[in-house]
Amino acid sequence: MNTKWNWILGPLLLSTILSVLVTSSGCKKDDSIPTANAEKMTFGKIIYQTVELDSRLPNTAALYSINLDNSDYLISSLLLGTHYFRISPNGKTIAYIDFPLPFPAYGGVFEIHSLGIDGGTDIVVKKLFCRQIATCDWSPDNGSIAFDYYPIGGSWGIMTMNRDGSDFKVITDTLKHILSLFPRWSPDGANIACQSEDASTEASLSMPDSLVILSPSGSNRRALTRSAERALSHWSPDGKKIAYFDFKTSYTELWIVDLLCPATATCVIPPEGQMFLPYSLQWLPDNRIVCVAKNIKDTTYSIDIVPANQFGDVREIANGFRGDNDVYSSPSVLCSPDGQTIAVFGNRNKVGLSLYVMKTDGSELQLVKIIDYSQTASVIPGRCQWIK
């Protein structure tokens, strides 16, 4: 495996065992934050993936759902043992990648599964003998899945297939030194964004890494930005912009590129004393962005709002969330489908991993549920989704 990608693909290789959900019994309540009133909350369901980061214990991961219209906020386990999942846009189906255990160094059988949102029959959609499958994404019409694929004797590439595994296509070149990863479908289904890297020695000297878009058939490929090293792309709701993080410096940088003017990307500056984290970012329907920032001095975390025009001041709307230096220990944010409420999975006042909700201006911050008493349990940033 190309070691350059270990920073993000490494955590995907967590060995997974049965994870037991621990409820709030025995936990100290976060008295600084009021408990949410079910009558005032935006109803829906949140799907999230957890991981236990305590180095003294085997790493565990599991996928859970919480019903926000349930007065006692019971959490039920959907499935266990998944390393990466994506929920279909209509909120009905989960696609997930199952890694063979132990993880094969030189190839193994990787599986892409399909599962109903409330459990039900777990279907193996596709089995592939390869070195790795890392991430996947649904088309907006719920009919197709794109994923990045590392074939034996080849380079990372992007594949597409129907939701039942038929019409399997390779849409990027996997035989040469071009690496393509992290596919993300545009809201209208016309394009797929991905990170592209030229791994040849000559090309590496000129920093050719780029954020590219191409059609689902692999045609009309064009680079939006150059030197976008390890870019994680996030489409705006209207499909006109892409937010991405660039790791070419020692700090993460949040950039936004307008597809009508791709030659110019805007760098978003966080509030003084903060640095953005790339693992948790959400667009609001009005084209503002919710993201997580680390406070450099005290290593706590804040929730920030980036204005819609990207040129105004970034505003902090909540702070005091805790974590350590592990990439998965930071808070994870997501937004309700109507764009009126922000949910935050995080740790405050040492009460354990908890779910909070608040308005998009930071008001009415409320504690919904203490999910796990452990100080090292985390919801994996970017692996959660709020559905109706």
C-alpha positions, -999 to +999 in steps of 0.1 A: +000+000+000+012+035-007+023+047+027+013+083+018-023+073+024-018+056+058-030+088+076-066+080+065-066+044+054-048+032+085-078+039+108-100+020+084-081-012+093-093-013+129-098-049+139-135-052+149-151-072+177-185-072+193-192-038+208-216-035+237-235-002+240-233+012+275-262+034+285-261+063+309-265+043+341-236+052+365-227+083+344-224+117+359-249+140+342-236+171+324-254+196+346-240+226+327-263+217+297-301+212+299-316+179+288-334+181+255-372+184+255-386+158+230-415+181+222-391+209+210-367+187+191-365+181+153-376+145+149-358+120+128-331+093+132-294+096+135-271+067+123-236+068+137-205+047+139-186+043+172-150+033+180-133+026+213-099+043+214-085+031+247-051+016+239-055-009+268-085-025+250-090-041+216-104-015+192-141-020+187-165-005+161-202-007+156-231+010+139-261+023+158-292+044+154-310+067+177-347+077+173-350+114+182-388+112+186-385+084+212-391+099+247-365+078+263-340+080+234-333+043+233-304+033+211-304+000+192-277-018+175-281-022+137-250-042+127-216-049+140-181-053+124-183-026+097-154-004+089-170+021+066-206+028+057-228+052+037-266+056+039-286+060+007-300+095+000-335+083+006-325+070+040-336+035+034-304+014+028-269+012+042-240+002+020-209-009+040-175-023+033-165-054+053-127-060+056-114-095+060-098-103+094-069-103+099-064-076+073-045-090+044-011-074+035-011-086-001-047-092-009-079-107+003-117-109-003-134-076+004-171-074+005-196-046-001-229-052+018-264-038+016-286-036+047-320-020+054-319+010+077-337-009+104-317-041+101-333-069+081-315-091+056-278-084+052-270-089+015-234-093+001-237-071-030-201-076-043-171-097-035-137-086-048-103-101-044-080-071-041-056-053-018-082-029-003-115-011-007-115+021+014-147+042+009-179+043-010-207+067-019-243+065-032-256+082-063-284+107-055-310+085-072-302+056-048-295+033-077-256+031-079-226+029-056-191+043-063-161+031-044-123+033-045-106+000-052-069-011-049-065-041-073-037-066-071-008-053-093-025-020-100-032+015-085-061+029-066-091+036-089-128+045-088-154+018-096-192+021-100-219-005-100-257-008-096-270-012-060-274-050-067-238-054-079-246-055-116-231-032-143-197-031-126-175-005-142-139+008-138-141+045-145-105+055-138-071+040-149-059+015-123-030+001-144-006+030-144+007+053-117-025+074-114-041+070-080-078+080-076-095+078-042-125+091-021-153+093-046-182+117-039-212+119-061-226+154-070-261+162-059-275+160-095-256+127-102-238+142-132-203+140-118-181+122-093-154+142-074-123+124-063-087+129-052-062+122-080-025+116-076+003+110-101+026+086-082+054+087-107+088+100-095+089+128-121+054+139-114+059+139-076+085+166-080+059+190-095+031+182-069+005+171-094-021+160-068-055+174-077-092+175-070-109+162-101-145+156-113-156+132-140-188+117-153-201+084-139-189+068-171-154+081-166-155+107-194-152+145-191-125+143-165-111+177-154-090+190-126-105+217-105-075+224-084-038+215-084-016+207-055-048+195-036-029+168-017-052+143+000-084+163-006-116+152+010-144+166-011-178+178+002-204+190-024-226+220-016-263+212-017-268+230-050-238+212-066-220+245-075-192+243-050-169+218-033-153+222+001-121+203+006-092+201+030-056+203+018-028+186+037+002+201+019+011+221+050+016+210+086-019+224+094-051+215+077-065+241+053-102+244+043-107+255+007-138+261-014-138+259-051-166+272-073-172+250-103-180+280-125-145+294-117-124+263-108-090+280-114-095+300-082-101+284-048-109+303-016-090+295+016-112+298+047-094+312+077-105+299+111-108+321+142-075+331+158-060+303+179-079+275+160-072+250+133-098+232+113-102+195+114-110+177+081-129+147+095-162+164+102-178+190+079-214+196+069-231+220+044-263+237+055-290+242+029-282+279+028-246+272+017-231+279+051-207+252+064-205+237+099-171+224+109-150+214+139-119+233+149-093+225+175-083+252+200-045+251+198-037+263+233-059+241+255-066+213+230-104+216+234-127+217+203-151+243+190-180+242+165-177+269+138-199+283+111-184+294+078-205+321+061-222+313+027-200+338+008-168+324+024-154+359+028-170+369+061-157+360+095-159+324+106-180+324+138-176+300+168-210+288+180-200+263+207-169+252+225-156+231+254-157+197+237-128+175+247-105+149+231-069+140+226-046+138+196-062+108+180-079+117+147-111+100+158-114+116+192-126+150+180-163+159+181-184+149+151-211+173+137-241+168+114-272+188+104-309+180+104-325+176+070-342+209+073-310+227+082-324+242+114-305+220+140-269+209+145-261+177+164-227+172+180-212+140+192-186+148+218-173+148+253-179+177+278-171+179+315-158+144+316-192+128+315-184+105+286-194+104+249-227+123+245-251+136+219-260+173+220-283+194+197-284+231+192-297+257+167-274+268+139-266+301+158-254+280+188-285+287+209-305+261+228-276+238+233-291+207+249-279+173+260-299+145+243-281+114+256-250+101+273-241+074+249-211+058+266-195+064+300-160+058+285-138+089+280-121+072+250-152+062+231-159+082+200-183+086+171-162+085+140-163+120+124-179+120+091-195+085+096-229+098+108-260+108+091-293+124+101-323+111+082-360+119+083 
